[in-house]
Amino acid sequence: LTCSTVASFRYEYELMRTLVPISPLFDRDPTRWVNVVIHMRLGSGSRSPPERAYLPLVLTLYDLVGATGRRCRFSVVTEGARGTLPFFDSVAAERGNTFVVHYDTNRYAMWHSLWMADVVVSGFSTYSLLAGVLSPHPKAVIAGLDLITGGYMGK
C-alpha cells in the first residue's frame, strides 16, 4: 500500500460511516477512557495466544493509563460462542464495566471498534492488524507475537 492508497482508504471508510453509521462497542469519550480492543481469533487453525498471555499487558495498561487520570476500558471481541474464553469472563466479572467480552460479534461492529480504538491488540490476525494499522485512531497496535516474545512491533 502506498500513502495515497492508505489515505484514500481512510477517507472512503470515514465517508461510508457517515452514510451507514456503525457505533463502536464502547463509549468513545477520550477525556475519560482509553479504549483497548483485543481481538481473539478462535476456532480451527487459530494461533492466538492463550488468554492468560494477555494478563501482563492488561495489568500494565490499567496502571499506565490510571497514572494519567483516565480509565482504561477493555473490549475483547471474538467470533466464538459465549463461554469459550473463561479466563476473560472471570476478569470481566472482577473488573465490571472496564472489561467486557463481546462474543459472536458482528463483523462490521468488530471492525469499526478496532478502527476506533485507542489501542488495538491483534492476536495473530491480519483482520485486526489491518484495522489497527490502516486507521488513524489507534495510538498503538500490539501484534499477537509481541505477547509471546515480550517484544513490541507497533505503530
C-alpha positions as CSV (number, residue, x, y, z in Angstrom):
1,L,0.0,0.0,0.0
2,T,1.2,3.5,-0.7
3,C,0.5,6.5,1.4
4,S,-2.1,7.7,-1.1
5,T,-4.0,4.4,-1.0
6,V,-4.0,4.4,2.8
7,A,-5.2,8.0,2.8
8,S,-7.9,7.2,0.3
9,F,-9.0,4.1,2.2
10,R,-9.3,6.1,5.4
11,Y,-11.3,8.8,3.6
12,E,-13.6,6.3,2.0
13,Y,-14.1,4.4,5.2
14,E,-15.0,7.6,7.2
15,L,-17.3,8.7,4.3
16,M,-19.1,5.3,4.5
17,R,-19.6,5.7,8.2
18,T,-21.5,9.0,7.6
19,L,-23.7,7.2,5.0
20,V,-24.1,4.0,7.0
21,P,-23.3,4.7,10.7
22,I,-22.0,2.0,12.9
23,S,-21.4,2.5,16.6
24,P,-18.3,1.1,18.2
25,L,-18.8,-1.4,21.1
26,F,-17.6,1.2,23.6
27,D,-18.1,4.8,24.8
28,R,-15.7,7.0,22.8
29,D,-15.0,9.7,25.3
30,P,-11.3,10.4,25.1
31,T,-11.3,12.6,28.2
32,R,-12.5,9.7,30.4
33,W,-11.4,6.5,28.7
34,V,-8.5,4.9,26.8
35,N,-10.3,2.1,24.8
36,V,-8.3,-1.0,24.2
37,V,-9.8,-3.6,21.9
38,I,-8.4,-7.2,22.0
39,H,-9.2,-9.4,19.0
40,M,-9.2,-13.1,19.9
41,R,-9.4,-15.5,16.9
42,L,-11.0,-18.8,17.9
43,G,-11.7,-22.0,16.0
44,S,-9.7,-24.4,14.0
45,G,-6.3,-23.1,12.8
46,S,-6.3,-20.2,15.3
47,R,-2.8,-19.3,16.5
48,S,-4.0,-16.7,19.1
49,P,-2.0,-16.7,22.3
50,P,-3.8,-18.2,25.3
51,E,-5.9,-15.8,27.3
52,R,-3.5,-15.7,30.2
53,A,-0.8,-14.4,27.9
54,Y,-2.7,-11.1,27.8
55,L,-2.8,-10.6,31.6
56,P,0.6,-8.7,32.0
57,L,-0.4,-6.4,29.2
58,V,-3.9,-5.8,30.6
59,L,-2.5,-5.0,34.1
60,T,0.3,-2.8,32.8
61,L,-2.2,-0.7,30.7
62,Y,-4.5,-0.4,33.7
63,D,-1.6,1.1,35.7
64,L,-0.2,3.3,32.9
65,V,-3.5,4.8,31.9
66,G,-4.6,5.2,35.6
67,A,-1.5,7.3,36.2
68,T,-2.8,9.8,33.6
69,G,-6.1,10.3,35.5
70,R,-8.1,8.4,32.9
71,R,-9.5,4.9,33.0
72,C,-8.7,2.0,30.7
73,R,-11.6,0.1,29.2
74,F,-11.0,-3.2,27.5
75,S,-13.3,-4.7,24.9
76,V,-12.5,-8.3,23.9
77,V,-14.1,-9.1,20.5
78,T,-14.4,-12.7,19.2
79,E,-16.3,-14.7,16.7
80,G,-16.5,-17.5,19.4
81,A,-19.6,-18.7,21.3
82,R,-20.3,-17.4,24.8
83,G,-18.2,-19.1,27.4
84,T,-15.2,-20.0,25.2
85,L,-13.0,-17.5,27.0
86,P,-13.4,-18.4,30.7
87,F,-10.4,-16.6,31.9
88,F,-11.5,-13.3,30.2
89,D,-15.0,-13.9,31.6
90,S,-13.6,-14.1,35.2
91,V,-11.5,-10.9,34.6
92,A,-14.7,-9.2,33.3
93,A,-16.7,-10.3,36.4
94,E,-13.9,-8.8,38.6
95,R,-13.4,-5.5,36.7
96,G,-17.0,-4.7,35.9
97,N,-17.6,-2.2,33.1
98,T,-13.9,-1.6,32.4
99,F,-13.5,-5.1,30.9
100,V,-16.2,-6.5,28.6
101,V,-16.2,-9.7,26.4
102,H,-18.2,-9.4,23.3
103,Y,-19.0,-12.9,21.9
104,D,-20.1,-13.7,18.4
105,T,-19.5,-10.1,17.4
106,N,-21.0,-8.8,14.2
107,R,-18.0,-8.4,11.8
108,Y,-18.9,-4.8,10.9
109,A,-19.2,-3.7,14.6
110,M,-16.0,-5.6,15.3
111,W,-14.0,-3.9,12.5
112,H,-15.4,-0.5,13.4
113,S,-14.5,-1.0,17.1
114,L,-10.9,-2.0,16.1
115,W,-10.9,1.1,13.8
116,M,-12.0,3.5,16.6
117,A,-9.9,2.0,19.4
118,D,-7.1,3.9,21.1
119,V,-5.0,0.7,21.4
120,V,-5.5,-2.4,19.2
121,V,-4.3,-5.8,20.4
122,S,-4.2,-8.3,17.5
123,G,-4.0,-12.0,18.2
124,F,-2.3,-13.4,15.1
125,S,-4.9,-12.0,12.8
126,T,-4.4,-9.8,9.7
127,Y,-8.1,-8.7,10.1
128,S,-7.5,-6.8,13.3
129,L,-3.9,-5.9,12.5
130,L,-5.1,-4.2,9.3
131,A,-7.9,-2.3,11.1
132,G,-5.3,-1.0,13.6
133,V,-2.6,-0.1,11.1
134,L,-4.9,1.5,8.5
135,S,-6.9,3.5,11.0
136,P,-5.8,7.0,12.0
137,H,-7.2,6.5,15.5
138,P,-5.1,3.9,17.4
139,K,-2.0,5.2,19.3
140,A,-0.6,1.7,19.5
141,V,-1.1,-1.6,17.7
142,I,0.3,-4.7,19.5
143,A,0.5,-7.9,17.5
144,G,0.0,-11.4,18.9
145,L,3.7,-12.4,18.6
146,D,4.6,-9.5,20.9
147,L,2.6,-11.0,23.7
148,I,4.6,-14.2,23.5
149,T,8.1,-12.7,22.9
150,G,7.6,-9.6,25.0
151,G,8.7,-7.5,22.1
152,Y,6.8,-4.6,20.6
153,M,6.0,-4.3,16.9
154,G,3.7,-1.4,16.8
155,K,2.6,1.8,15.2
